[in-house]
Amino acid sequence: MTAVTQVVDHQKEDVRKAVDAILHDFFDVQESQAQTAELKIFTDVLREIIAAGGKRIRPVLCVTGWQAISETPVPPVVYRLAASLELFHAFALIHDDIMDNSATRRGRPAAHRVLSALHPGHHDRETLGRNAGILLGDLALGWSYDLLRHPETEGWALPWDLLNTMRTETLTGQYLDLSCARQAGQPDIEASWQVIRYKTARYTFERPLQLGALLAGATRAQQQALAAYAAPVGEAFQLRDDLLGVFGNPDETGKPTLDDLREGKRTVLVATAWSAASDADRASLARLLGDPELGDAQAEEVREILIATGAVDTVESLIEQRRHAALAALAALDGASLMRGAADRLRQIAAAATSRTA
């Protein structure tokens, strides 16, 4: 482990502890002020989501955004903004699992499944669980904003416009993802790229980094420069996630390898395979992708097509190209616009986000 890796890992753990403490304190306050006992059902599930792990990518990038612009210690307001991003992410995961009919998240039952299990005697507990999950997600979304109404944020010009932009982009990206899934015929690869840019690249990397930088007083030029780094890293991260969603080890990634195939997601990986596939392989992809009953044998058939068409190698190449683009953008900034050490942290984040075990 290099010295840079040790610094980044230590920072990630510090951010995790700070963010988790803020969230648990917030839940404590909500429970103490609740008018009904049922609210604790929701806070308990949210606590479980936090405890289940996650990389805290958005909070880490938010803190790094501050450190890239300012040499002063990270103030409490930045950690609170980072916690807000993590709670917004919880909202997105809860709703995403409902829309994708995913049974698990991070190796545990998805939130709507947890809520369903609380009502074993209900005549339609699955529907109840999904509907309750929608409510839980709505609550997490609202609370992600309420977190920022706190004495620690007083006197700070919070970047509300950028937060609202991030929310709009994320929901738009989710709509594009839904509309692309299970479409008949040749996948639209440009639509697949749009999903990546709105649902992941901006939401997971670009906006969190910019939000922290804005609090530190970043100029427009600095914001644009950070975006030039974050956009390709975010795209590479999602490309890697798409590969892991089909070929990864669920015990290591916490991500099932059948969900994306059963959902029929028209990822760049799938679109690339389709364009190079034979008529017979295209017929197989059309038959198998989007089958909610898809089993391991059928999934292996899809994997073989993805490999044989060269789609896996192409996506690996796209990941490497974007990693290099991000590092090139960073090199143009290093020593000129960023604080000492920030570039090293961003390089390590780029490597971690695009690795084969991301």
C-alpha positions in Angstrom: 0.0 0.0 0.0 1.5 3.4 -1.1 1.6 6.4 1.1 -1.0 8.1 -1.1 -3.3 5.1 -0.7 -2.9 5.2 3.0 -3.8 8.9 3.1 -6.9 8.4 0.9 -8.1 5.4 2.9 -7.6 7.2 6.1 -9.5 10.2 4.8 -12.3 7.9 3.5 -12.7 6.4 7.0 -12.7 9.9 8.6 -15.4 11.0 6.2 -17.5 7.9 6.8 -17.4 8.4 10.6 -18.3 12.0 10.4 -21.1 11.5 7.9 -22.6 8.5 9.7 -22.5 10.4 13.0 -24.4 13.3 11.5 -27.0 11.0 10.0 -27.6 9.0 13.2 -27.8 12.2 15.2 -30.4 13.5 12.7 -32.4 10.3 13.0 -32.3 10.5 16.8 -33.8 14.0 16.6 -36.5 12.9 14.2 -37.5 10.0 16.4 -37.6 12.3 19.5 -39.9 14.7 17.8 -42.1 12.1 16.1 -45.8 12.3 16.7 -46.3 8.6 16.0 -44.2 5.5 16.8 -44.3 4.4 13.1 -41.6 6.9 12.1 -39.1 4.7 13.8 -39.8 2.0 11.3 -38.4 4.3 8.6 -35.4 5.5 10.6 -34.5 1.9 11.5 -34.4 0.9 7.8 -32.4 4.0 7.0 -29.9 3.1 9.7 -29.7 -0.4 8.3 -28.9 1.1 4.8 -26.1 3.2 6.3 -24.7 0.2 8.3 -24.7 -2.0 5.2 -21.7 -0.2 3.9 -21.3 1.6 0.7 -18.2 3.5 -0.5 -19.3 7.0 0.5 -17.9 8.2 -2.9 -20.1 11.3 -2.9 -19.2 12.5 0.6 -15.5 11.8 0.0 -15.6 13.8 -3.2 -17.5 16.6 -1.5 -14.8 16.9 1.1 -12.1 16.6 -1.5 -13.7 19.4 -3.4 -13.2 21.7 -0.4 -9.6 20.5 0.1 -8.9 21.1 -3.6 -9.7 24.8 -3.3 -8.9 25.7 0.3 -6.0 25.0 2.6 -8.0 25.6 5.7 -9.4 22.7 7.7 -12.7 21.2 6.5 -15.5 23.0 8.4 -18.5 21.2 9.8 -20.8 22.6 7.1 -18.9 20.5 4.5 -19.4 17.3 6.4 -23.1 18.2 6.8 -23.4 18.7 3.0 -21.6 15.4 2.5 -24.1 13.7 4.8 -26.9 15.3 2.8 -25.5 13.7 -0.3 -25.4 10.3 1.3 -29.0 10.6 2.4 -30.0 11.7 -1.1 -28.2 8.6 -2.3 -30.2 6.4 0.1 -33.4 7.9 -1.5 -32.1 7.1 -5.0 -31.1 3.5 -4.0 -34.5 2.8 -2.4 -36.5 3.9 -5.4 -34.1 2.4 -7.9 -34.5 -1.1 -6.2 -38.2 -0.8 -6.4 -38.2 0.2 -10.1 -35.7 -2.6 -10.9 -37.5 -5.1 -8.7 -34.2 -5.8 -7.0 -34.4 -8.2 -4.0 -31.0 -7.2 -2.5 -28.7 -4.2 -2.0 -25.2 -4.5 -0.7 -25.7 -8.1 0.1 -28.8 -7.5 2.2 -32.5 -7.4 1.5 -33.5 -4.2 -0.3 -35.4 -1.6 1.7 -38.8 -2.5 0.3 -38.2 -6.2 1.0 -37.3 -5.3 4.6 -40.6 -3.3 4.9 -42.6 -6.1 3.4 -41.2 -8.6 5.9 -42.5 -6.5 8.7 -46.1 -7.5 7.7 -46.1 -11.3 7.3 -49.9 -11.5 7.8 -50.8 -8.9 5.2 -52.8 -10.1 2.3 -50.5 -8.4 -0.2 -47.4 -7.6 1.7 -45.2 -7.3 -1.4 -47.3 -4.4 -2.7 -47.3 -2.9 0.8 -43.5 -3.2 1.0 -43.1 -1.5 -2.4 -45.5 1.3 -1.5 -43.9 1.8 1.9 -40.5 1.9 0.2 -41.7 4.7 -2.0 -42.7 6.6 1.1 -39.3 5.9 2.7 -37.5 7.2 -0.3 -39.6 10.3 -0.4 -38.8 10.9 3.3 -35.1 10.4 2.7 -35.2 12.9 -0.2 -36.9 15.6 2.0 -34.6 14.9 4.9 -31.5 15.3 2.7 -32.5 19.0 2.4 -33.6 19.3 6.0 -30.2 18.2 7.1 -28.8 21.5 5.7 -31.1 23.6 7.9 -28.9 23.6 10.9 -26.8 26.0 13.0 -23.6 24.6 11.4 -24.8 26.0 8.0 -25.7 29.5 9.2 -23.6 32.2 7.5 -22.7 30.0 4.6 -23.9 30.5 1.1 -25.1 27.0 0.4 -25.1 25.9 -3.2 -28.8 25.3 -3.5 -28.9 25.9 -7.3 -26.3 23.2 -7.9 -28.1 20.8 -5.4 -31.3 21.3 -7.3 -29.5 20.8 -10.6 -28.1 17.5 -9.3 -31.5 16.3 -8.2 -33.0 17.1 -11.6 -30.2 15.5 -13.5 -30.4 12.3 -11.4 -34.1 11.9 -11.8 -33.8 12.6 -15.5 -31.1 10.0 -15.8 -33.3 7.5 -14.0 -36.1 8.1 -16.4 -33.8 7.6 -19.4 -32.6 4.3 -17.8 -36.2 3.1 -17.4 -37.2 4.1 -20.9 -34.2 2.3 -22.4 -34.7 -1.0 -20.6 -36.4 -3.8 -22.4 -36.7 -1.8 -25.7 -37.2 -4.0 -28.7 -34.7 -3.8 -31.5 -31.2 -2.4 -31.6 -30.2 -0.5 -28.5 -29.6 3.3 -28.8 -26.0 3.6 -27.7 -26.2 7.4 -27.4 -29.1 7.0 -25.1 -27.0 4.6 -23.1 -24.3 7.2 -22.8 -26.8 9.8 -21.7 -27.9 7.5 -18.9 -24.3 7.2 -17.7 -23.7 11.0 -17.9 -26.8 12.0 -16.0 -27.4 9.1 -13.6 -23.8 8.5 -12.6 -21.1 10.8 -13.9 -22.6 14.0 -12.8 -24.5 12.8 -9.8 -21.7 10.6 -8.3 -18.6 12.5 -9.3 -18.9 15.9 -10.9 -21.6 17.5 -8.7 -20.3 16.3 -5.3 -16.8 17.5 -6.1 -18.1 20.9 -7.3 -20.4 21.3 -4.3 -17.5 21.0 -1.9 -15.4 23.3 -4.1 -18.2 25.9 -4.2 -18.3 26.1 -0.5 -14.6 26.8 -0.5 -15.1 29.6 -2.9 -14.1 28.0 -6.2 -14.1 30.2 -9.3 -16.1 29.2 -12.4 -12.8 28.2 -14.1 -12.0 25.9 -11.2 -15.4 24.4 -11.3 -15.1 23.7 -15.0 -11.6 22.3 -14.5 -12.8 19.9 -11.8 -15.6 18.8 -14.1 -13.1 18.0 -16.8 -11.6 15.5 -14.4 -14.8 14.2 -12.8 -16.8 13.6 -16.0 -14.6 10.9 -17.5 -14.0 9.2 -14.1 -17.7 9.0 -13.6 -18.3 7.5 -17.0 -15.5 4.9 -16.4 -17.0 4.1 -13.0 -20.4 3.3 -14.5 -18.9 1.3 -17.3 -17.0 -0.7 -14.7 -20.2 -1.1 -12.6 -22.0 -2.4 -15.7 -19.3 -5.1 -16.2 -19.5 -6.0 -12.5 -23.2 -6.2 -12.8 -22.9 -9.1 -15.3 -19.4 -10.6 -14.5 -18.7 -9.7 -10.9 -18.6 -11.8 -7.8 -21.6 -10.8 -5.7 -19.8 -11.8 -2.5 -17.2 -9.1 -3.3 -19.3 -6.5 -4.9 -22.6 -6.9 -3.1 -24.2 -6.6 -6.5 -26.3 -9.5 -8.0 -25.2 -10.6 -11.5 -28.7 -11.4 -12.8 -30.6 -8.2 -11.9 -29.4 -6.0 -14.8 -29.9 -8.8 -17.3 -33.4 -9.6 -16.0 -34.2 -5.9 -16.1 -33.0 -5.7 -19.7 -30.8 -2.7 -19.2 -29.5 -1.3 -22.5 -26.1 -0.5 -21.2 -23.1 0.6 -23.4 -21.9 -3.0 -22.9 -25.1 -4.4 -24.3 -25.4 -1.8 -27.1 -21.8 -2.5 -28.1 -22.4 -6.3 -28.2 -25.5 -5.9 -30.3 -23.8 -3.8 -32.9 -21.2 -6.5 -33.4 -23.4 -9.6 -33.0 -24.5 -12.0 -35.6 -28.2 -12.3 -36.4 -28.4 -15.5 -34.3 -26.7 -13.8 -31.3 -29.0 -10.8 -31.7 -32.0 -13.1 -31.6 -30.6 -14.6 -28.4 -30.1 -11.2 -26.8 -33.6 -10.1 -27.7 -35.0 -13.3 -26.2 -33.0 -13.3 -23.0 -32.5 -9.7 -22.0 -35.4 -8.5 -20.0 -36.7 -11.9 -19.0 -37.7 -11.6 -15.4 -37.2 -15.4 -14.9 -33.7 -15.5 -16.4 -31.6 -18.2 -14.8 -27.9 -18.9 -14.4 -27.7 -20.9 -17.6 -29.3 -18.3 -19.7 -27.2 -15.6 -18.1 -24.1 -17.5 -19.0 -25.3 -17.6 -22.6 -25.6 -13.8 -22.6 -22.1 -13.5 -21.0 -20.6 -15.6 -23.8 -22.1 -13.3 -26.4 -20.8 -10.3 -24.7 -17.3 -11.8 -24.7 -17.4 -13.2 -28.2 -18.5 -10.0 -29.8 -15.6 -8.1 -28.2 -18.0 -5.9 -26.2 -16.2 -6.7 -22.9 -12.8 -5.8 -24.4 -14.2 -2.6 -25.9 -15.7 -1.5 -22.6 -12.4 -2.2 -20.8 -10.7 0.0 -23.4 -13.3 2.7 -22.9 -12.7 2.6 -19.2 -8.9 2.9 -19.7 -9.4 5.8 -22.1 -11.5 7.7 -19.7 -9.2 7.1 -16.8 -6.3 8.6 -18.9 -8.5 11.5 -19.9 -9.3 12.3 -16.2 -5.6 12.0 -15.2 -4.7 14.3 -18.2 -7.2 16.9 -17.0 -5.8 16.6 -13.5 -2.2 17.1 -14.7 -3.3 20.3 -16.4 -4.5 21.5 -13.0 -1.8 20.1 -10.7 0.3 22.8 -9.1 -1.7 25.6 -10.7 -5.2 25.6 -9.3 -5.4 22.9 -6.7 -4.1 22.8 -3.1 -1.1 20.6 -2.3 -2.1 17.0 -2.0 -5.6 17.3 -3.6 -4.3 16.0 -7.0 -2.8 12.9 -5.4 -6.2 12.2 -3.7 -8.0 12.6 -6.9 -5.6 10.3 -8.7 -6.2 7.6 -6.1 -10.0 8.1 -6.4 -9.8 7.7 -10.2 -7.8 4.5 -9.8 -10.2 3.0 -7.2 -13.3 4.0 -9.1 -12.2 2.3 -12.3 -10.5 -0.8 -10.9 -11.8 -4.3 -11.6 -13.1 -4.6 -8.1 -14.8 -1.1 -8.0 
